[in-house]
């Protein structure tokens, strides 16, 4: 005689599904707790994980190469014409990840940490001004056996890119300068403060970080508070280097380093500026155009709705302009 089935008994598939859901709920709770704990007590781990996720999404991998006393850390990915991307002051190669995501489908992208910054070597007591970095860049390009690249520099990286192109034109097919340092420009509040020796790129708390980012962004990207704390600690750790390099760049030989070499540039050159740049006034774009006596082609673009960081604030528009220029010559 068959045993009657209890009214509330579930079919086997339902019982297995419930067990599976309970297990997933426990796993989710454990992961959530771990993430919450990491955010509170080890936010640097989550920040590194987020950067790794962005790099994977951009289809770039992290590599390193040693040249003399410097080990360069850099991202590389994609196939096609080579774009070499140089970041600005107090930044690192991660600032290019949004650009790389858009550029790697058509280009071979290389984005290094300039020596002294990010994960690249910093030699105690060495100079990291424009001229010293140009010399190091020649070693990096030789080590990677790069022939002719589209050299793209932002801010301080623009001055390094421009001076390098003037001194080593055989390696530069095209030059792109984005809100570049090293050119004559109308004096603004930032320039007056910088010449007086006040460095706005150092900070000791979240309020100081907010002031520094507000100087560079039209609309500051949302960053979780504990991530800001990580950046504050790094800024404090690097304080002596940041101030030392800042003071080096206050010399006229440095803040006019590119201006004094414009007549040596004979490759196609493009200048890209945010109209409302509070750090390097858009008038620098006129200095660039007027000084390019021998460039084979000159292009210029002014963007609205951004400040000093179009590569972050206007990633799609910036990438579209870069691709158009790089493919047009």
Backbone torsions as a table, in degrees:
resi	resn	phi	psi	omega
1	UNK	NA	127.8	-177.1
2	UNK	-69.1	143.0	176.6
3	UNK	-78.9	129.8	-179.2
4	UNK	-64.0	143.3	177.4
5	UNK	-78.8	131.9	178.3
6	UNK	-61.8	141.8	-176.0
7	UNK	-58.3	-32.1	-175.0
8	UNK	-98.8	7.0	179.8
9	UNK	-69.9	136.7	-178.9
10	UNK	-99.4	153.9	173.3
11	UNK	-61.8	157.8	-177.4
12	UNK	-57.1	-42.3	-176.4
13	UNK	-63.2	-34.1	178.5
14	UNK	-69.8	-40.3	179.4
15	UNK	-63.6	-41.0	178.5
16	UNK	-65.2	-39.7	179.0
17	UNK	-64.1	-42.1	-179.9
18	UNK	-64.0	-41.6	177.6
19	UNK	-61.1	-42.9	-180.0
20	UNK	-62.0	-44.0	-179.7
21	UNK	-64.7	-39.0	177.9
22	UNK	-63.7	-42.3	179.3
23	UNK	-62.1	-44.9	179.3
24	UNK	-64.0	-35.8	178.6
25	UNK	-65.0	-40.5	178.2
26	UNK	-64.8	-44.3	178.9
27	UNK	-60.7	-44.3	-180.0
28	UNK	-62.0	-39.3	179.5
29	UNK	-65.9	-40.1	179.2
30	UNK	-65.5	-45.8	179.8
31	UNK	-63.2	-44.3	178.7
32	UNK	-59.7	-41.3	177.8
33	UNK	-65.1	-40.3	179.2
34	UNK	-65.1	-43.3	179.0
35	UNK	-65.0	-41.7	178.5
36	UNK	-63.2	-41.2	177.3
37	UNK	-64.9	-41.3	178.5
38	UNK	-63.2	-41.8	-179.6
39	UNK	-61.1	-39.2	-177.2
40	UNK	-78.8	-42.8	-169.1
41	UNK	-109.2	-20.5	179.1
42	UNK	-143.9	60.5	-175.8
43	UNK	-63.6	-22.2	178.9
44	UNK	-62.1	-31.4	178.3
45	UNK	-65.2	-45.7	179.7
46	UNK	-66.5	-37.2	178.7
47	UNK	-63.8	-44.4	178.0
48	UNK	-63.4	-38.4	179.1
49	UNK	-65.5	-38.6	179.0
50	UNK	-67.1	-40.3	177.8
51	UNK	-64.3	-40.9	178.2
52	UNK	-62.9	-38.7	177.6
53	UNK	-63.2	-43.3	179.0
54	UNK	-63.3	-40.5	178.7
55	UNK	-63.8	-41.1	178.1
56	UNK	-63.8	-41.5	178.6
57	UNK	-64.9	-30.8	179.9
58	UNK	-83.5	-4.1	179.6
59	UNK	61.1	41.6	174.2
60	UNK	-122.7	150.4	177.0
61	UNK	-118.6	152.4	-178.7
62	UNK	-88.8	130.8	178.5
63	UNK	-132.7	173.8	174.4
64	UNK	-146.9	153.6	176.0
65	UNK	-146.9	139.5	-179.5
66	UNK	-102.6	127.8	178.0
67	UNK	-128.7	110.9	-177.3
68	UNK	62.1	-125.8	-178.9
69	UNK	-93.8	12.3	-175.5
70	UNK	-122.3	128.5	170.0
71	UNK	-101.2	118.5	179.3
72	UNK	-89.6	132.2	170.1
73	UNK	-103.2	134.5	-176.7
74	UNK	-152.8	155.9	171.2
75	UNK	-94.2	146.0	176.1
76	UNK	-147.7	139.0	177.4
77	UNK	-177.2	166.5	178.1
78	UNK	84.1	168.6	178.5
79	UNK	-133.8	149.9	-178.6
80	UNK	129.0	-161.7	175.9
81	UNK	-56.8	143.8	-175.8
82	UNK	-85.0	125.4	172.4
83	UNK	-107.4	122.4	177.5
84	UNK	-107.3	116.2	-170.7
85	UNK	-107.1	123.5	-179.1
86	UNK	-112.9	124.2	-177.1
87	UNK	-80.2	174.9	-177.0
88	UNK	-98.9	-171.2	-177.3
89	UNK	-63.4	138.6	177.5
90	UNK	59.3	25.6	177.2
91	UNK	-123.5	-171.6	176.7
92	UNK	-154.4	-174.4	-173.9
93	UNK	-63.3	-21.7	-177.4
94	UNK	-65.3	-21.0	-178.6
95	UNK	-64.6	-18.4	-177.8
96	UNK	-93.5	0.0	-171.2
97	UNK	-62.7	-38.6	177.8
98	UNK	-64.9	-39.2	176.4
99	UNK	-64.7	-44.9	-178.3
100	UNK	-59.4	-39.0	179.0
101	UNK	-57.9	-35.5	-178.4
102	UNK	-87.3	-22.6	-173.2
103	UNK	-96.7	-31.1	-174.6
104	UNK	-61.7	-25.1	176.5
105	UNK	-62.0	-22.7	-177.7
106	UNK	-122.5	-11.1	-173.3
107	UNK	-134.9	155.7	169.1
108	UNK	-87.4	112.0	-171.6
109	UNK	-107.5	131.3	173.8
110	UNK	-127.4	124.4	-179.3
111	UNK	-131.8	101.3	-178.5
112	UNK	-90.9	158.1	159.6
113	UNK	-77.4	119.2	175.7
114	UNK	-60.6	145.6	-179.9
115	UNK	-50.5	135.4	-177.2
116	UNK	95.0	-19.2	-175.4
117	UNK	-116.5	157.5	176.3
118	UNK	58.2	-131.8	-177.6
119	UNK	-96.1	3.2	178.8
120	UNK	-81.1	160.8	-174.7
121	UNK	-64.2	142.0	171.5
122	UNK	-123.2	118.2	-178.9
123	UNK	-95.0	123.4	-178.5
124	UNK	-58.4	127.5	176.5
125	UNK	85.7	-7.0	-179.5
126	UNK	-80.1	158.3	176.8
127	UNK	-86.0	141.6	176.5
128	UNK	-127.8	34.8	176.8
129	UNK	-78.1	-177.2	-174.5
130	UNK	-60.3	-46.5	-176.4
131	UNK	-64.9	-41.3	179.5
132	UNK	-65.6	-39.0	179.9
133	UNK	-70.1	-33.9	176.9
134	UNK	-62.2	-42.4	178.3
135	UNK	-62.8	-41.4	178.7
136	UNK	-67.1	-37.3	-179.6
137	UNK	-62.3	-36.7	177.6
138	UNK	-60.3	-40.5	177.4
139	UNK	-65.1	-39.9	178.8
140	UNK	-63.6	-47.1	-179.1
141	UNK	-63.5	-38.8	177.8
142	UNK	-67.2	-40.3	-178.5
143	UNK	-64.7	-35.2	178.8
144	UNK	-86.9	-0.6	178.7
145	UNK	55.3	41.6	177.0
146	UNK	-80.4	137.8	-178.7
147	UNK	-92.4	-79.8	178.7
148	UNK	-125.3	126.5	-175.5
149	UNK	-120.6	159.3	164.3
150	UNK	-87.5	110.3	-173.9
151	UNK	-95.4	121.9	-174.2
152	UNK	-124.2	122.3	-179.2
153	UNK	-128.1	139.1	177.2
154	UNK	-111.4	131.5	174.8
155	UNK	56.2	-121.2	177.8
156	UNK	-57.0	-37.7	176.8
157	UNK	-62.8	-25.9	175.9
158	UNK	-67.9	-42.4	177.6
159	UNK	-63.8	-42.5	178.2
160	UNK	-62.3	-44.2	-180.0
161	UNK	-63.2	-44.6	-177.2
162	UNK	-66.9	-43.5	178.9
163	UNK	-66.9	-39.7	177.3
164	UNK	-60.9	-44.9	-179.3
165	UNK	-61.9	-35.4	178.7
166	UNK	-68.8	-35.7	-175.9
167	UNK	-91.2	-22.8	-178.2
168	UNK	-134.8	59.5	-175.6
169	UNK	-62.9	-21.1	-179.4
170	UNK	-65.5	-18.2	-179.4
171	UNK	-101.8	-2.9	-173.2
172	UNK	-118.8	110.5	177.9
173	UNK	-77.3	-40.1	179.4
174	UNK	-147.5	153.4	-178.2
175	UNK	-126.4	130.6	176.6
176	UNK	-123.3	126.8	-179.7
177	UNK	-116.3	119.4	-176.8
178	UNK	-112.1	113.3	-179.3
179	UNK	44.2	54.8	-166.3
180	UNK	-80.8	141.9	168.6
181	UNK	-76.5	161.1	172.7
182	UNK	97.8	6.8	-177.2
183	UNK	-121.5	154.8	173.0
184	UNK	-64.6	138.5	178.6
185	UNK	-153.3	157.8	175.2
186	UNK	-59.9	138.9	-178.0
187	UNK	-72.6	125.8	176.9
188	UNK	-116.3	-175.6	-177.8
189	UNK	-60.0	-39.9	179.8
190	UNK	-62.4	-46.9	-178.3
191	UNK	-61.3	-41.5	179.5
192	UNK	-63.7	-42.8	178.7
193	UNK	-65.4	-42.2	-178.5
194	UNK	-64.0	-44.6	-179.9
195	UNK	-65.6	-25.9	177.0
196	UNK	-82.6	-2.9	176.7
197	UNK	93.8	8.1	179.9
198	UNK	-90.4	120.3	-178.1
199	UNK	-99.9	109.9	-178.4
200	UNK	-82.9	-1.0	-175.3
201	UNK	-96.2	12.0	172.1
202	UNK	-112.4	144.7	-176.5
203	UNK	-157.1	157.7	-176.0
204	UNK	-123.2	-0.7	-179.5
205	UNK	-158.1	-179.8	-177.5
206	UNK	-64.5	-34.7	179.2
207	UNK	-65.4	-41.3	177.5
208	UNK	-65.8	-38.4	176.0
209	UNK	-61.6	-41.7	-179.9
210	UNK	-63.1	-40.0	178.8
211	UNK	-65.5	-41.8	-178.9
212	UNK	-65.8	-43.5	-178.6
213	UNK	-71.9	-32.3	177.6
214	UNK	-65.2	-26.0	177.5
215	UNK	-70.1	-29.2	-173.6
216	UNK	-101.9	-20.8	-174.5
217	UNK	-118.0	141.3	169.6
218	UNK	-68.0	-45.0	176.2
219	UNK	-132.4	110.3	-174.8
220	UNK	-66.1	128.7	178.3
221	UNK	-61.6	145.8	177.9
222	UNK	-69.0	127.0	179.3
223	UNK	-129.6	127.1	178.7
224	UNK	-56.1	144.5	-174.5
225	UNK	-56.5	-41.6	-178.6
226	UNK	-69.9	-27.2	173.4
227	UNK	-67.4	-38.8	176.5
228	UNK	-60.6	-39.1	179.1
229	UNK	-60.2	-38.1	177.0
230	UNK	-62.8	-43.8	-179.3
231	UNK	-67.5	-34.1	176.8
232	UNK	-64.0	-45.5	-180.0
233	UNK	-62.8	-40.1	179.0
234	UNK	-65.3	-40.6	179.2
235	UNK	-62.3	-41.3	178.3
236	UNK	-65.0	-41.7	-179.7
237	UNK	-63.4	-35.7	-176.4
238	UNK	-94.5	9.5	-169.9
239	UNK	-54.3	-47.0	-176.7
240	UNK	-62.9	-42.1	-179.8
241	UNK	-67.1	-44.2	-179.1
242	UNK	-60.6	-46.3	-179.6
243	UNK	-67.6	-40.0	-179.6
244	UNK	-63.1	-44.4	179.6
245	UNK	-69.1	-39.5	177.3
246	UNK	-57.4	-43.7	-179.7
247	UNK	-68.8	-35.2	175.5
248	UNK	-60.4	-40.8	-175.2
249	UNK	-76.1	-8.2	178.1
250	UNK	-78.5	-10.4	179.5
251	UNK	-73.7	139.7	179.9
252	UNK	-54.8	-32.0	178.9
253	UNK	-64.1	-18.9	-178.7
254	UNK	-99.2	-48.9	-177.2
255	UNK	-77.0	-4.2	170.0
256	UNK	-120.6	19.4	-174.4
257	UNK	-60.9	-39.5	179.7
258	UNK	-80.6	-39.1	-179.9
259	UNK	-54.0	-41.6	-175.7
260	UNK	-75.3	-4.4	-178.0
261	UNK	-123.3	7.3	-175.6
262	UNK	-59.5	-34.0	-177.1
263	UNK	-72.6	-6.7	177.0
264	UNK	-90.2	-9.8	-176.3
265	UNK	-82.9	119.1	-179.1
266	UNK	-117.2	-0.3	178.3
267	UNK	-90.1	169.4	173.4
268	UNK	-60.2	134.9	-176.9
269	UNK	-129.4	135.4	173.6
270	UNK	-124.2	137.3	172.1
271	UNK	-110.9	133.1	178.5
272	UNK	-127.2	127.7	-176.9
273	UNK	-136.3	148.2	164.9
274	UNK	-82.3	133.0	-177.0
275	UNK	-58.1	-35.3	-174.5
276	UNK	-106.4	35.7	178.6
277	UNK	-63.7	120.4	-179.4
278	UNK	-88.8	-10.5	-178.0
279	UNK	-97.8	-54.8	177.4
280	UNK	-119.5	106.9	-173.4
281	UNK	-56.2	144.5	-177.3
282	UNK	-61.4	-16.2	176.4
283	UNK	-61.3	-20.1	176.5
284	UNK	-61.1	-26.6	178.9
285	UNK	-65.7	-36.6	175.3
286	UNK	-65.0	-41.0	177.8
287	UNK	-61.0	-38.7	178.7
288	UNK	-64.4	-51.8	-177.5
289	UNK	-61.6	-42.7	-176.7
290	UNK	-70.3	-24.6	-176.7
291	UNK	-91.4	-9.9	-177.3
292	UNK	-84.3	80.5	-176.3
293	UNK	-77.9	-23.9	-172.7
294	UNK	-124.8	4.2	179.2
295	UNK	-62.5	137.6	-178.0
296	UNK	-71.0	-21.5	175.4
297	UNK	-157.0	145.2	-179.7
298	UNK	-129.7	127.4	176.2
299	UNK	-127.6	151.0	176.1
300	UNK	-147.6	145.7	-179.3
301	UNK	-140.3	133.6	175.5
302	UNK	-114.9	126.3	-178.5
303	UNK	-103.9	145.0	174.9
304	UNK	-106.5	158.0	177.2
305	UNK	80.2	22.3	177.0
306	UNK	-147.8	171.1	-178.0
307	UNK	-115.8	-103.4	-177.9
308	UNK	-101.9	-4.7	-170.9
309	UNK	-123.9	60.8	-179.3
310	UNK	-61.4	-28.2	-179.5
311	UNK	-65.4	-21.3	176.8
312	UNK	-103.8	-42.1	-175.6
313	UNK	-78.5	-30.2	-178.7
314	UNK	-130.2	59.5	-171.9
315	UNK	-63.2	-43.8	-177.5
316	UNK	-66.9	-45.2	-178.9
317	UNK	-66.0	-42.0	178.7
318	UNK	-62.9	-45.7	-179.7
319	UNK	-63.2	-39.8	179.9
320	UNK	-62.4	-43.3	-180.0
321	UNK	-65.9	-43.2	178.8
322	UNK	-60.9	-44.8	-179.1
323	UNK	-64.3	-42.8	-179.4
324	UNK	-61.9	-45.2	-179.8
325	UNK	-65.6	-46.4	-176.5
326	UNK	-62.7	-33.4	-176.8
327	UNK	-89.9	-8.9	-173.9
328	UNK	-89.0	-8.7	-178.2
329	UNK	-121.7	NA	NA
